[in-house]
Amino acid sequence: MELHPVGVSGILAVLGDAISEETGARVAALSAAVRDAHLSGVTEMIPAYASLLIKYDPFLTDYAALADRLRELERHISSSAAQEGRIVDIPVCYGGKYGEDLPFVARHAGLNEKDVIALHAGRTYRIYMLGFLPGFPYLGGLDSRLFTPRLDTPRTSIPAGSIGIGGQQTGIYPMESPGGWQLIGRTPLTLFSPSQPLPYAAGDRIRFVPIDEGEFEAIRRKEEARVHGA
């Protein structure tokens, strides 16, 4: 573990230099250890693929003292100590108008579209971090056969709920946004609303559940009623 100061109120704990399940588990384990230790002055923890940013109140602690405690905690954790988090099911309508890049992803992988859907929905994905947009989950665990390059020219507008693949990653656009990932499906769930909490957090796991267009529309209507009634 390498520690680096971030301004006057932060420490960056670097636990690796690549996206991997093992490194992600170590980040989650350290985050859990810091939380459970109730370290004086710690105000926030922000996990990423291979690092953990710990923010603190400089009037209650300082870099040297907190760094010592982090080294002590890190010596006693293992990746198996990380909590698995909740499994959050995300219904997805794949292909067609909901995922216009599915045919390209299939051709790039040398598979048919049904195989791509089965591979994408056939495993759970750890949420390594949230970023880029409010609630955008960066997910680890994509099958290597589905690794697909980003678009040469990003789209100026991607519908909220779109499921994409960008390189070795898959993720969900929780709100309308520009973006350059290959779109393979869309969820009817309203994932981000200023009036409601996100349905997932870093450390949780996402499981994609294929649905058809009729199910998509039924869930979408329920979501509209839920959000507008909040």
N, C-alpha and C positions, 0 to 999 in steps of 0.2 A: 504494500500500500504506500502510495506517495501522497503527501499532504502539501497543499499550496494555499497561501493566504489569498482571499478574495476581498479586496477593499479592507475596511476596518471592522467588518462585522460578518465575515464569512470564511469558511475553510472548505476547500475542495479536496475530497478524498478520492484519489484515482486508484481503481482496483484492476484495471486492465486496459488494453488498447484495441479491442475488437468486440464486435457483437457476438455474444455466445450465451448459451443457457447457463453455463458454469459461472461466467462473470456476472450475469444478471442476478443469479442466485446469491452471489457474494454481496452484491450491492443491496439486495433486499434483506439479507441477514444482518448487515451492518446497520441499515436503517432501523430494523426491529430492535437491535441491541441498544442503539442510541435512545430510541423511544422508551424502551423498558428501563433504562438506567436513569431516566428523569434528570439529565444533566442540567445543572444550574445555568441559566442564561440562554439555553438553546430555544430558539423561537420557531424554526421551520427547517424541514428537510426536503430537498428536491432531488429525487433519483433520476439518473439518466442511464444510458446503456452500460457504461463502464465506470461511472463515478457517482458520488453522492455529495451534493452541496449542503453544508450545514450552516445555517444562519444563526447568529447569536447576538445578544445584547451586550455591547462592549462595556456597559456600566456594571454588569453582573459577572462577567468572566472575560478572559482574554485569550489570544491565539495560543500562547504557550501552554496554558493550563488545559485548554480544550484539546489541543493536539496530543498531549500526554494521555488524556482519558480515552481519546479515540484509538491510539496505539494499543492501549491496554485492552480495550474492548475487541479490537481486531484480532488480537492474539488468541482470544478465547472463542471466536465464532467459527463456524464452518458453513459451507453452502447449504448443508442439510438443515441448518437452523432456520432458514428462511421459511416464513409462512407461505403456503401456496396461494392464499387469498381466495376470494370467491370465484366461482365460475359463473360468468354472465352470458346468457344465451342472446345472440343477436340474430333475428330472422333476416334472411337475405333472399331477394329475388335476383337470380343470376341471369346475365345475358340480355339480349334484345335491347329495348330502349332503356333498361335499367343498368346495363353493363356493356356498352358498345364496343369495348376493346377485348371482350372475351374471345372472339374469333382470332385476333392477332396473338393473344397469349397462348391459345391452343396451338396455332401454327408454329410459334416460336419454340414451344415445348415438344413439338412433334406428337401431340396428343389430340384427341377429339374434345369437344367442349364439355361433354358429360364427365370425362376423366378429370378435366381441370376442376370442375365443380366438386367432384368427389374428393380430390386431393385437398382442395382449399378448405372444404368443410369437414374434412376427416380428422382434424386434430385440434387441440386447444392451443391458444397463443398467450404467452405471458405479456402483460402490459409493462414494458420496460420504463416508459416515461410518457408524459403528456406534454404536448408542445405544438408549435407552429400555429395552431388555432386553439381556442378554448375547447378542451375535451378531445383533441385529436390524439388517439392512442397509437403510439409506435409499438408494433407487435413483433415479438421474436418467435421463431419456430416455423417459418414458411418452408414448405418442402422445396428442396433445391431444384427440382424439375420445373418449378414455377417461377424461378428467378427470371425477371423480364426487365429490360432497360426502360427507363422513363421515356416519355414522349420527347422528340426532338424540339418541338415547340409546345410549351405548356398551354393549356386551355385558359381562357380568361374567366370562365365561370363553370364550376362543377356543382351539381345539385347536392343539397344537404343529404347526408346519409349514404353517399357513394362509397363503395368499397373498392380500394385500389391496390395495385402492386407497383412498387417502385424499386427496381434492383432486387435486393435480397429481403425486402421488407413488404409487409402488407399493413394496411391501416384503414381508418374510416374518417371521411370528411364529415364532421358533426354539423357543419353549417356551410352555406353556399360560399364558394371560395375559388380563386384561381388555383391551378395545380397541374402538375405534369405527370402524375401517376397513371398507369393503365387501369381503366375502370372495368371491373368485371361484374359488378352487381350493386344493389342498393338496398338499404334497410328502411322500412317505413317508420321506425322508431324516431322520436324526437330526442336526440341525445343531448343537445345543449339548449337550455332555456335559462335566461337570467333569473327566473323566478323559482327554479327547481334545481336540486343537486344533480350532478352527473350520476349515471347508473353504475359507474365503475371508477376505480382508482388505480394508480400505479401499484403493481404487485398482484392485482387481480388477473384472472385469465378469461379470455374471450373464446366463445365457441359459436361458430357460424352455423345457422340452421336453415337449410334451403326451404323456400316457400314458393308457391306459384303466384301468378298475378292477382288472382281473386283474393288470396290470403293477404297479399300486400295491401290491396285497397281496403280490406276490412280492418286491418291493423292501423292503417293510416288514418281512417275516420275516427277510430277510437282514440288515437293519439291526439288528433286535433281537438276532440272534445275534452280530453284530459288536460291538455296544456291551456286551452282557452278558459277552462273552468277553474284553473288554479288561482 
